[in-house]
Amino acid sequence: MEALSGLEALPGTRFVLVFAQLCGAWFASLLAPLLAPLLALAGGLLLYLASPRQQMRAAVRRRALCAVLGALCCGVAALSWHSQAGWPVALCATVATLAASLALMPFIGAWIGARAAKRATLPTEVGDNVRPSRRTGIQ
């Protein structure tokens, strides 16, 4: 904000500068702790998609890009947590969230794969589109 301090003499810019300072404080106090776990989870998802035996998608063409973006998301999450609590807490929180994300991704991938396989076996013709009732199982 030091570079913008000369703008205070202009009419109407004082409000903009105060608003920018308040938004910076709001981001640091409220949005950063909410953004950090989401970034760590997104990093885990991208790192899982970069693995060769992932089950979420049929084929991921750019695995290296997914790995780099996943590592970048985890790094930004660690920086966001660092602004709140320091490096030891930031690293522990990032690693714990990343581990939880990577532990859940194979189960989510298997669930998505089972849904895709079930969808592939559903009838496609108009006459075969009769589904059984959920309560009775009778068509």
C-alpha positions in Angstrom: 0.0 0.0 0.0 3.0 2.3 0.2 3.0 2.7 -3.5 -0.6 3.9 -3.4 -0.1 6.4 -0.5 0.4 9.3 -3.0 -3.2 8.7 -4.2 -4.7 9.9 -0.9 -4.6 13.5 -2.1 -6.9 12.7 -5.0 -10.6 13.2 -4.3 -12.5 10.0 -3.7 -9.5 7.7 -3.5 -9.3 7.7 0.3 -12.4 5.4 0.4 -10.9 3.0 -2.1 -7.6 2.8 -0.1 -9.4 2.1 3.2 -11.7 -0.4 1.5 -8.6 -2.2 0.1 -7.0 -2.3 3.5 -10.2 -3.7 5.1 -10.5 -6.4 2.4 -6.9 -7.4 3.0 -7.6 -7.8 6.7 -10.9 -9.7 5.9 -9.1 -12.1 3.6 -6.3 -12.8 6.1 -8.7 -13.3 9.0 -11.7 -15.1 7.4 -11.1 -16.4 3.8 -7.5 -17.7 4.2 -8.4 -20.4 6.8 -11.4 -21.5 4.6 -9.4 -21.5 1.4 -6.5 -23.5 2.8 -8.3 -26.9 3.4 -10.0 -26.6 0.0 -6.7 -26.1 -1.7 -5.2 -29.0 0.1 -8.1 -31.2 -0.9 -7.9 -30.0 -4.5 -4.1 -30.8 -4.4 -4.9 -34.3 -3.2 -7.4 -34.8 -6.0 -5.0 -33.6 -8.6 -2.2 -35.7 -7.2 -4.5 -38.7 -7.3 -5.5 -38.0 -10.9 -1.8 -37.9 -11.7 -1.3 -41.5 -10.5 -1.2 -44.2 -13.1 -3.8 -46.5 -11.3 -6.4 -43.9 -10.6 -10.0 -45.0 -11.2 -11.9 -41.6 -11.5 -11.3 -41.0 -15.2 -10.6 -43.4 -18.0 -7.4 -41.7 -19.1 -5.7 -38.5 -17.9 -3.5 -37.3 -20.7 -1.4 -34.7 -18.8 -0.4 -36.5 -15.7 2.7 -34.3 -15.2 0.5 -31.2 -15.3 -1.9 -32.7 -12.7 1.1 -33.5 -10.5 2.5 -30.0 -10.8 -0.9 -28.3 -10.2 -1.5 -30.6 -7.2 1.9 -29.7 -5.6 1.2 -26.0 -6.3 -2.2 -26.2 -4.6 -0.6 -27.9 -1.6 2.0 -25.2 -1.5 -0.5 -22.4 -1.6 -2.5 -24.1 1.1 0.6 -24.3 3.3 1.3 -20.6 2.7 -2.3 -19.7 3.5 -2.1 -21.6 6.8 1.3 -20.1 7.5 -0.2 -16.6 7.5 -2.5 -17.7 10.3 -0.5 -20.0 12.6 3.1 -20.3 11.5 5.1 -23.0 9.7 4.9 -26.0 12.0 1.1 -25.8 12.1 0.9 -25.1 8.4 3.0 -28.1 7.4 1.1 -30.4 9.8 -2.3 -29.2 8.6 -1.3 -29.5 4.9 0.1 -33.0 5.3 -2.8 -34.2 7.4 -5.4 -32.8 4.9 -3.4 -34.2 1.9 -3.2 -37.6 3.6 -6.9 -37.7 4.3 -7.6 -36.6 0.7 -5.4 -39.2 -0.8 -6.9 -41.9 1.5 -10.4 -41.1 0.4 -9.7 -40.7 -3.4 -9.5 -44.5 -4.2 -12.9 -45.1 -2.6 -14.5 -42.1 -4.4 -12.9 -43.3 -7.7 -14.3 -46.8 -7.2 -17.7 -45.4 -6.5 -17.6 -43.2 -9.6 -16.4 -46.2 -11.7 -19.2 -48.4 -10.4 -21.8 -45.7 -11.2 -20.3 -45.3 -14.7 -20.4 -49.1 -15.2 -24.0 -49.2 -14.0 -25.0 -46.4 -16.3 -23.4 -48.2 -19.2 -25.6 -51.3 -18.6 -28.9 -49.4 -18.3 -31.3 -50.0 -21.2 -31.0 -47.5 -24.0 -34.0 -48.3 -26.2 -37.3 -46.6 -25.6 -39.2 -49.8 -24.9 -36.6 -51.1 -22.4 -36.8 -47.9 -20.4 -39.1 -49.4 -17.7 -37.5 -49.3 -14.3 -38.7 -51.3 -11.3 -40.4 -49.5 -8.5 -38.1 -48.6 -5.6 -40.5 -49.8 -3.0 -41.7 -53.1 -4.5 -39.2 -54.0 -7.2 -42.1 -54.7 -9.5 -42.1 -53.3 -13.0 
